[in-house]
């Protein structure tokens, strides 16, 4: 049985946090910036988190479970709610 290998091209472009969220750089931010507005160029500097619609495909490519930003915020909110018994 062959081993499952993660997609190396994707692995080089993203960073997976300790809690399983995916961070990546904005597309179209490398060059050809002279025709773009300054605020648009500033927004390219910020890193983004993968959204819930992309998580299933990304987790299949990397062979590991991943969390989207929404899923992470939902889990954090559930942890903060005290259980009254």
Buried (B, 14 or more C-beta within 10 A) or exposed (E): EEEEEEEEEBEEEBEBEEEBBBEBBEEEBEEEEEEEEEEEEEEBEEEBBBEEEEBEEBBEBBEEEBBBBEBBEEEEEEEEEEEEE
